[in-house]
Amino acid sequence: MDNSEKKEDRFKRVASRRVENILKGIRSLSKCSNINNYEYNEEDLNKMVKAIKKELKTMEIQYKKNLKNNTESFNF
């Protein structure tokens, strides 16, 4: 990282790359839906979707928590 790089610019650069990697991973996982090559059931699908949604919710909570902490001036 260049020392003169702003935190916001660094965030956009790093987060953009990581989001793209996640999207590629989801697209790759979607290829497993081909029933000519794979066998799965609704329970398998529900487990995968639940795990992904849980992790996404955890990430969202972490971001919101950090935003909240940066704007509040008083806390117990």
Gaussian input, Z-matrix of N, CA and C with variables (Angstrom, degrees):
# hf/3-21g

backbone

0 1
 N
 C     1     B1
 C     2     B2     1     A1
 N     3     B3     2     A2     1     D1
 C     4     B4     3     A3     2     D2
 C     5     B5     4     A4     3     D3
 N     6     B6     5     A5     4     D4
 C     7     B7     6     A6     5     D5
 C     8     B8     7     A7     6     D6
 N     9     B9     8     A8     7     D7
 C    10    B10     9     A9     8     D8
 C    11    B11    10    A10     9     D9
 N    12    B12    11    A11    10    D10
 C    13    B13    12    A12    11    D11
 C    14    B14    13    A13    12    D12
 N    15    B15    14    A14    13    D13
 C    16    B16    15    A15    14    D14
 C    17    B17    16    A16    15    D15
 N    18    B18    17    A17    16    D16
 C    19    B19    18    A18    17    D17
 C    20    B20    19    A19    18    D18
 N    21    B21    20    A20    19    D19
 C    22    B22    21    A21    20    D20
 C    23    B23    22    A22    21    D21
 N    24    B24    23    A23    22    D22
 C    25    B25    24    A24    23    D23
 C    26    B26    25    A25    24    D24
 N    27    B27    26    A26    25    D25
 C    28    B28    27    A27    26    D26
 C    29    B29    28    A28    27    D27
 N    30    B30    29    A29    28    D28
 C    31    B31    30    A30    29    D29
 C    32    B32    31    A31    30    D30
 N    33    B33    32    A32    31    D31
 C    34    B34    33    A33    32    D32
 C    35    B35    34    A34    33    D33
 N    36    B36    35    A35    34    D34
 C    37    B37    36    A36    35    D35
 C    38    B38    37    A37    36    D36
 N    39    B39    38    A38    37    D37
 C    40    B40    39    A39    38    D38
 C    41    B41    40    A40    39    D39
 N    42    B42    41    A41    40    D40
 C    43    B43    42    A42    41    D41
 C    44    B44    43    A43    42    D42
 N    45    B45    44    A44    43    D43
 C    46    B46    45    A45    44    D44
 C    47    B47    46    A46    45    D45
 N    48    B48    47    A47    46    D46
 C    49    B49    48    A48    47    D47
 C    50    B50    49    A49    48    D48
 N    51    B51    50    A50    49    D49
 C    52    B52    51    A51    50    D50
 C    53    B53    52    A52    51    D51
 N    54    B54    53    A53    52    D52
 C    55    B55    54    A54    53    D53
 C    56    B56    55    A55    54    D54
 N    57    B57    56    A56    55    D55
 C    58    B58    57    A57    56    D56
 C    59    B59    58    A58    57    D57
 N    60    B60    59    A59    58    D58
 C    61    B61    60    A60    59    D59
 C    62    B62    61    A61    60    D60
 N    63    B63    62    A62    61    D61
 C    64    B64    63    A63    62    D62
 C    65    B65    64    A64    63    D63
 N    66    B66    65    A65    64    D64
 C    67    B67    66    A66    65    D65
 C    68    B68    67    A67    66    D66
 N    69    B69    68    A68    67    D67
 C    70    B70    69    A69    68    D68
 C    71    B71    70    A70    69    D69
 N    72    B72    71    A71    70    D70
 C    73    B73    72    A72    71    D71
 C    74    B74    73    A73    72    D72
 N    75    B75    74    A74    73    D73
 C    76    B76    75    A75    74    D74
 C    77    B77    76    A76    75    D75
 N    78    B78    77    A77    76    D76
 C    79    B79    78    A78    77    D77
 C    80    B80    79    A79    78    D78
 N    81    B81    80    A80    79    D79
 C    82    B82    81    A81    80    D80
 C    83    B83    82    A82    81    D81
 N    84    B84    83    A83    82    D82
 C    85    B85    84    A84    83    D83
 C    86    B86    85    A85    84    D84
 N    87    B87    86    A86    85    D85
 C    88    B88    87    A87    86    D86
 C    89    B89    88    A88    87    D87
 N    90    B90    89    A89    88    D88
 C    91    B91    90    A90    89    D89
 C    92    B92    91    A91    90    D90
 N    93    B93    92    A92    91    D91
 C    94    B94    93    A93    92    D92
 C    95    B95    94    A94    93    D93
 N    96    B96    95    A95    94    D94
 C    97    B97    96    A96    95    D95
 C    98    B98    97    A97    96    D96
 N    99    B99    98    A98    97    D97
 C   100   B100    99    A99    98    D98
 C   101   B101   100   A100    99    D99
 N   102   B102   101   A101   100   D100
 C   103   B103   102   A102   101   D101
 C   104   B104   103   A103   102   D102
 N   105   B105   104   A104   103   D103
 C   106   B106   105   A105   104   D104
 C   107   B107   106   A106   105   D105
 N   108   B108   107   A107   106   D106
 C   109   B109   108   A108   107   D107
 C   110   B110   109   A109   108   D108
 N   111   B111   110   A110   109   D109
 C   112   B112   111   A111   110   D110
 C   113   B113   112   A112   111   D111
 N   114   B114   113   A113   112   D112
 C   115   B115   114   A114   113   D113
 C   116   B116   115   A115   114   D114
 N   117   B117   116   A116   115   D115
 C   118   B118   117   A117   116   D116
 C   119   B119   118   A118   117   D117
 N   120   B120   119   A119   118   D118
 C   121   B121   120   A120   119   D119
 C   122   B122   121   A121   120   D120
 N   123   B123   122   A122   121   D121
 C   124   B124   123   A123   122   D122
 C   125   B125   124   A124   123   D123
 N   126   B126   125   A125   124   D124
 C   127   B127   126   A126   125   D125
 C   128   B128   127   A127   126   D126
 N   129   B129   128   A128   127   D127
 C   130   B130   129   A129   128   D128
 C   131   B131   130   A130   129   D129
 N   132   B132   131   A131   130   D130
 C   133   B133   132   A132   131   D131
 C   134   B134   133   A133   132   D132
 N   135   B135   134   A134   133   D133
 C   136   B136   135   A135   134   D134
 C   137   B137   136   A136   135   D135
 N   138   B138   137   A137   136   D136
 C   139   B139   138   A138   137   D137
 C   140   B140   139   A139   138   D138
 N   141   B141   140   A140   139   D139
 C   142   B142   141   A141   140   D140
 C   143   B143   142   A142   141   D141
 N   144   B144   143   A143   142   D142
 C   145   B145   144   A144   143   D143
 C   146   B146   145   A145   144   D144
 N   147   B147   146   A146   145   D145
 C   148   B148   147   A147   146   D146
 C   149   B149   148   A148   147   D147
 N   150   B150   149   A149   148   D148
 C   151   B151   150   A150   149   D149
 C   152   B152   151   A151   150   D150
 N   153   B153   152   A152   151   D151
 C   154   B154   153   A153   152   D152
 C   155   B155   154   A154   153   D153
 N   156   B156   155   A155   154   D154
 C   157   B157   156   A156   155   D155
 C   158   B158   157   A157   156   D156
 N   159   B159   158   A158   157   D157
 C   160   B160   159   A159   158   D158
 C   161   B161   160   A160   159   D159
 N   162   B162   161   A161   160   D160
 C   163   B163   162   A162   161   D161
 C   164   B164   163   A163   162   D162
 N   165   B165   164   A164   163   D163
 C   166   B166   165   A165   164   D164
 C   167   B167   166   A166   165   D165
 N   168   B168   167   A167   166   D166
 C   169   B169   168   A168   167   D167
 C   170   B170   169   A169   168   D168
 N   171   B171   170   A170   169   D169
 C   172   B172   171   A171   170   D170
 C   173   B173   172   A172   171   D171
 N   174   B174   173   A173   172   D172
 C   175   B175   174   A174   173   D173
 C   176   B176   175   A175   174   D174
 N   177   B177   176   A176   175   D175
 C   178   B178   177   A177   176   D176
 C   179   B179   178   A178   177   D177
 N   180   B180   179   A179   178   D178
 C   181   B181   180   A180   179   D179
 C   182   B182   181   A181   180   D180
 N   183   B183   182   A182   181   D181
 C   184   B184   183   A183   182   D182
 C   185   B185   184   A184   183   D183
 N   186   B186   185   A185   184   D184
 C   187   B187   186   A186   185   D185
 C   188   B188   187   A187   186   D186
 N   189   B189   188   A188   187   D187
 C   190   B190   189   A189   188   D188
 C   191   B191   190   A190   189   D189
 N   192   B192   191   A191   190   D190
 C   193   B193   192   A192   191   D191
 C   194   B194   193   A193   192   D192
 N   195   B195   194   A194   193   D193
 C   196   B196   195   A195   194   D194
 C   197   B197   196   A196   195   D195
 N   198   B198   197   A197   196   D196
 C   199   B199   198   A198   197   D197
 C   200   B200   199   A199   198   D198
 N   201   B201   200   A200   199   D199
 C   202   B202   201   A201   200   D200
 C   203   B203   202   A202   201   D201
 N   204   B204   203   A203   202   D202
 C   205   B205   204   A204   203   D203
 C   206   B206   205   A205   204   D204
 N   207   B207   206   A206   205   D205
 C   208   B208   207   A207   206   D206
 C   209   B209   208   A208   207   D207
 N   210   B210   209   A209   208   D208
 C   211   B211   210   A210   209   D209
 C   212   B212   211   A211   210   D210
 N   213   B213   212   A212   211   D211
 C   214   B214   213   A213   212   D212
 C   215   B215   214   A214   213   D213
 N   216   B216   215   A215   214   D214
 C   217   B217   216   A216   215   D215
 C   218   B218   217   A217   216   D216
 N   219   B219   218   A218   217   D217
 C   220   B220   219   A219   218   D218
 C   221   B221   220   A220   219   D219
 N   222   B222   221   A221   220   D220
 C   223   B223   222   A222   221   D221
 C   224   B224   223   A223   222   D222
 N   225   B225   224   A224   223   D223
 C   226   B226   225   A225   224   D224
 C   227   B227   226   A226   225   D225

   B1=1.4546
   B2=1.5107
   B3=1.2954
   B4=1.4521
   B5=1.5270
   B6=1.3338
   B7=1.4621
   B8=1.5160
   B9=1.3226
   B10=1.4572
   B11=1.5331
   B12=1.3275
   B13=1.4637
   B14=1.5315
   B15=1.3188
   B16=1.4590
   B17=1.5248
   B18=1.3289
   B19=1.4642
   B20=1.5248
   B21=1.3179
   B22=1.4589
   B23=1.5280
   B24=1.3104
   B25=1.4653
   B26=1.5263
   B27=1.3252
   B28=1.4556
   B29=1.5234
   B30=1.3517
   B31=1.4602
   B32=1.5267
   B33=1.3208
   B34=1.4652
   B35=1.5242
   B36=1.3036
   B37=1.4649
   B38=1.5244
   B39=1.3204
   B40=1.4612
   B41=1.5303
   B42=1.3295
   B43=1.4647
   B44=1.5229
   B45=1.3075
   B46=1.4635
   B47=1.5226
   B48=1.3076
   B49=1.4626
   B50=1.5267
   B51=1.3125
   B52=1.4641
   B53=1.5290
   B54=1.3178
   B55=1.4687
   B56=1.5227
   B57=1.3081
   B58=1.4607
   B59=1.5323
   B60=1.3269
   B61=1.4658
   B62=1.5279
   B63=1.3250
   B64=1.4665
   B65=1.5201
   B66=1.3309
   B67=1.4608
   B68=1.5291
   B69=1.3270
   B70=1.4643
   B71=1.5228
   B72=1.3143
   B73=1.4577
   B74=1.5224
   B75=1.3206
   B76=1.4600
   B77=1.5243
   B78=1.3193
   B79=1.4681
   B80=1.5247
   B81=1.3119
   B82=1.4617
   B83=1.5300
   B84=1.3098
   B85=1.4575
   B86=1.5251
   B87=1.3171
   B88=1.4653
   B89=1.5240
   B90=1.3134
   B91=1.4618
   B92=1.5282
   B93=1.3151
   B94=1.4631
   B95=1.5281
   B96=1.3243
   B97=1.4638
   B98=1.5264
   B99=1.3234
   B100=1.4619
   B101=1.5302
   B102=1.3373
   B103=1.4705
   B104=1.5241
   B105=1.3136
   B106=1.4665
   B107=1.5258
   B108=1.3312
   B109=1.4682
   B110=1.5233
   B111=1.3240
   B112=1.4605
   B113=1.5181
   B114=1.3195
   B115=1.4591
   B116=1.5239
   B117=1.3016
   B118=1.4563
   B119=1.5184
   B120=1.3254
   B121=1.4549
   B122=1.5293
   B123=1.3126
   B124=1.4643
   B125=1.5234
   B126=1.3134
   B127=1.4640
   B128=1.5324
   B129=1.3243
   B130=1.4694
   B131=1.5287
   B132=1.3173
   B133=1.4652
   B134=1.5241
   B135=1.3266
   B136=1.4671
   B137=1.5262
   B138=1.3274
   B139=1.4670
   B140=1.5280
   B141=1.3348
   B142=1.4680
   B143=1.5316
   B144=1.3174
   B145=1.4622
   B146=1.5238
   B147=1.3301
   B148=1.4672
   B149=1.5306
   B150=1.3218
   B151=1.4720
   B152=1.5260
   B153=1.3196
   B154=1.4711
   B155=1.5239
   B156=1.3287
   B157=1.4734
   B158=1.5221
   B159=1.3360
   B160=1.4641
   B161=1.5221
   B162=1.3164
   B163=1.4655
   B164=1.5296
   B165=1.3118
   B166=1.4675
   B167=1.5279
   B168=1.3295
   B169=1.4664
   B170=1.5260
   B171=1.3314
   B172=1.4693
   B173=1.5191
   B174=1.3325
   B175=1.4554
   B176=1.5280
   B177=1.3313
   B178=1.4643
   B179=1.5316
   B180=1.3235
   B181=1.4604
   B182=1.5197
   B183=1.3250
   B184=1.4674
   B185=1.5304
   B186=1.3247
   B187=1.4611
   B188=1.5205
   B189=1.3245
   B190=1.4708
   B191=1.5186
   B192=1.3336
   B193=1.4583
   B194=1.5229
   B195=1.3194
   B196=1.4632
   B197=1.5212
   B198=1.3103
   B199=1.4670
   B200=1.5195
   B201=1.3164
   B202=1.4627
   B203=1.5258
   B204=1.3233
   B205=1.4632
   B206=1.5223
   B207=1.3164
   B208=1.4680
   B209=1.5188
   B210=1.3206
   B211=1.4666
   B212=1.5155
   B213=1.3282
   B214=1.4551
   B215=1.5105
   B216=1.3476
   B217=1.4425
   B218=1.5278
   B219=1.3251
   B220=1.4644
   B221=1.5116
   B222=1.3414
   B223=1.4506
   B224=1.5238
   B225=1.3091
   B226=1.4719
   B227=1.4956
   A1=109.75
   A2=116.23
   A3=122.81
   A4=107.83
   A5=117.17
   A6=120.87
   A7=113.10
   A8=117.35
   A9=120.21
   A10=111.76
   A11=116.89
   A12=120.42
   A13=109.65
   A14=116.16
   A15=120.73
   A16=109.63
   A17=115.83
   A18=120.79
   A19=110.83
   A20=116.93
   A21=120.75
   A22=110.83
   A23=116.72
   A24=120.57
   A25=110.91
   A26=115.99
   A27=120.80
   A28=110.46
   A29=115.88
   A30=120.00
   A31=110.61
   A32=116.63
   A33=120.56
   A34=111.13
   A35=116.60
   A36=120.56
   A37=111.20
   A38=116.09
   A39=120.53
   A40=111.07
   A41=117.53
   A42=121.22
   A43=111.00
   A44=116.99
   A45=120.96
   A46=110.85
   A47=116.26
   A48=121.54
   A49=110.67
   A50=116.86
   A51=120.54
   A52=111.99
   A53=117.11
   A54=120.28
   A55=109.64
   A56=117.23
   A57=120.50
   A58=110.82
   A59=117.50
   A60=120.92
   A61=111.34
   A62=116.90
   A63=120.56
   A64=110.04
   A65=117.19
   A66=120.81
   A67=111.21
   A68=116.58
   A69=120.17
   A70=110.28
   A71=116.87
   A72=121.03
   A73=111.92
   A74=116.90
   A75=120.90
   A76=110.03
   A77=117.11
   A78=120.05
   A79=110.54
   A80=116.40
   A81=120.90
   A82=110.31
   A83=116.71
   A84=121.16
   A85=111.13
   A86=117.36
   A87=121.72
   A88=111.87
   A89=116.81
   A90=120.16
   A91=111.47
   A92=117.50
   A93=121.20
   A94=111.73
   A95=118.04
   A96=120.68
   A97=112.03
   A98=117.61
   A99=122.08
   A100=109.72
   A101=115.72
   A102=119.49
   A103=113.14
   A104=117.34
   A105=119.67
   A106=111.30
   A107=116.35
   A108=120.99
   A109=114.17
   A110=117.22
   A111=120.62
   A112=110.18
   A113=114.91
   A114=120.85
   A115=108.29
   A116=116.35
   A117=122.43
   A118=107.84
   A119=115.43
   A120=119.41
   A121=109.97
   A122=115.30
   A123=119.47
   A124=111.46
   A125=117.18
   A126=120.38
   A127=110.68
   A128=117.59
   A129=121.54
   A130=110.22
   A131=115.26
   A132=120.47
   A133=110.43
   A134=116.10
   A135=119.94
   A136=111.58
   A137=117.89
   A138=121.54
   A139=110.98
   A140=116.03
   A141=119.76
   A142=110.73
   A143=115.98
   A144=120.57
   A145=110.59
   A146=116.69
   A147=120.94
   A148=111.22
   A149=116.54
   A150=120.66
   A151=111.31
   A152=116.22
   A153=120.53
   A154=110.50
   A155=116.28
   A156=120.25
   A157=111.38
   A158=117.08
   A159=120.95
   A160=110.78
   A161=116.20
   A162=119.82
   A163=111.29
   A164=116.12
   A165=120.83
   A166=110.44
   A167=117.00
   A168=121.24
   A169=110.19
   A170=116.90
   A171=120.78
   A172=110.67
   A173=116.78
   A174=120.57
   A175=110.53
   A176=116.64
   A177=121.03
   A178=110.88
   A179=116.90
   A180=121.12
   A181=110.65
   A182=117.14
   A183=121.05
   A184=111.14
   A185=116.16
   A186=119.46
   A187=111.15
   A188=116.74
   A189=120.03
   A190=111.25
   A191=116.83
   A192=121.18
   A193=110.11
   A194=116.77
   A195=120.27
   A196=111.76
   A197=118.11
   A198=120.23
   A199=109.98
   A200=116.17
   A201=121.47
   A202=110.21
   A203=117.11
   A204=120.88
   A205=112.06
   A206=117.19
   A207=120.15
   A208=112.03
   A209=118.76
   A210=120.26
   A211=112.61
   A212=118.27
   A213=120.24
   A214=110.25
   A215=114.74
   A216=118.66
   A217=112.14
   A218=116.52
   A219=119.98
   A220=109.93
   A221=116.23
   A222=122.52
   A223=109.84
   A224=118.18
   A225=121.77
   A226=109.38
   D1=132.73
   D2=174.70
   D3=-71.16
   D4=129.11
   D5=-178.58
   D6=-59.54
   D7=-23.71
   D8=-179.23
   D9=-86.30
   D10=-6.26
   D11=-179.55
   D12=-69.62
   D13=130.23
   D14=179.62
   D15=-72.34
   D16=151.85
   D17=179.17
   D18=-58.45
   D19=-39.85
   D20=-179.45
   D21=-64.43
   D22=-42.98
   D23=178.73
   D24=-65.37
   D25=-40.61
   D26=178.56
   D27=-64.02
   D28=-43.31
   D29=177.93
   D30=-58.48
   D31=-48.23
   D32=-178.12
   D33=-61.85
   D34=-40.12
   D35=-179.61
   D36=-66.62
   D37=-49.54
   D38=-176.51
   D39=-71.88
   D40=-46.58
   D41=-177.97
   D42=-63.75
   D43=-38.69
   D44=178.92
   D45=-59.35
   D46=-45.26
   D47=179.67
   D48=-65.16
   D49=-41.43
   D50=-178.59
   D51=-69.77
   D52=-39.40
   D53=176.56
   D54=-62.98
   D55=-43.00
   D56=178.87
   D57=-61.12
   D58=-39.90
   D59=177.08
   D60=-63.80
   D61=-39.61
   D62=177.59
   D63=-64.43
   D64=-44.82
   D65=179.42
   D66=-61.62
   D67=-40.30
   D68=176.74
   D69=-62.82
   D70=-40.32
   D71=178.76
   D72=-63.96
   D73=-41.17
   D74=178.44
   D75=-66.04
   D76=-41.68
   D77=177.19
   D78=-62.33
   D79=-39.26
   D80=178.75
   D81=-65.86
   D82=-43.24
   D83=177.43
   D84=-62.06
   D85=-36.48
   D86=179.17
   D87=-61.15
   D88=-27.50
   D89=178.91
   D90=-66.44
   D91=-20.66
   D92=177.23
   D93=-72.48
   D94=-5.05
   D95=179.36
   D96=-78.21
   D97=-7.94
   D98=-179.58
   D99=-69.50
   D100=107.83
   D101=-175.79
   D102=-72.32
   D103=-9.24
   D104=173.87
   D105=-73.70
   D106=-23.52
   D107=-177.32
   D108=-113.13
   D109=-21.40
   D110=-173.84
   D111=-135.60
   D112=154.83
   D113=175.85
   D114=-124.45
   D115=129.60
   D116=-179.54
   D117=-154.01
   D118=167.14
   D119=177.73
   D120=-127.57
   D121=179.80
   D122=-176.65
   D123=-64.27
   D124=-33.46
   D125=177.74
   D126=-63.45
   D127=-41.95
   D128=176.97
   D129=-60.56
   D130=-46.12
   D131=179.74
   D132=-60.85
   D133=-46.34
   D134=-178.90
   D135=-61.70
   D136=-38.64
   D137=178.18
   D138=-63.28
   D139=-43.92
   D140=-179.98
   D141=-63.93
   D142=-48.37
   D143=-177.92
   D144=-63.50
   D145=-41.29
   D146=179.02
   D147=-61.30
   D148=-44.33
   D149=179.91
   D150=-63.37
   D151=-42.01
   D152=179.93
   D153=-66.35
   D154=-45.85
   D155=179.70
   D156=-63.21
   D157=-38.97
   D158=179.39
   D159=-62.37
   D160=-45.30
   D161=-179.49
   D162=-67.44
   D163=-37.77
   D164=177.74
   D165=-64.35
   D166=-42.30
   D167=178.74
   D168=-64.48
   D169=-40.69
   D170=177.83
   D171=-60.73
   D172=-42.99
   D173=178.71
   D174=-63.25
   D175=-43.86
   D176=-178.98
   D177=-62.32
   D178=-42.57
   D179=178.73
   D180=-62.24
   D181=-41.79
   D182=-179.80
   D183=-62.74
   D184=-44.20
   D185=178.20
   D186=-62.97
   D187=-46.33
   D188=-178.71
   D189=-64.86
   D190=-38.41
   D191=178.14
   D192=-60.58
   D193=-44.70
   D194=-179.70
   D195=-68.40
   D196=-35.53
   D197=175.71
   D198=-65.39
   D199=-43.24
   D200=-179.22
   D201=-62.85
   D202=-43.89
   D203=-179.48
   D204=-63.20
   D205=-29.31
   D206=-178.66
   D207=-79.56
   D208=-17.05
   D209=-176.26
   D210=-106.38
   D211=-16.52
   D212=-179.44
   D213=-88.38
   D214=143.30
   D215=179.12
   D216=-107.50
   D217=-12.92
   D218=-179.75
   D219=-135.00
   D220=138.55
   D221=-179.04
   D222=-149.84
   D223=144.85
   D224=171.30
   D225=-97.76

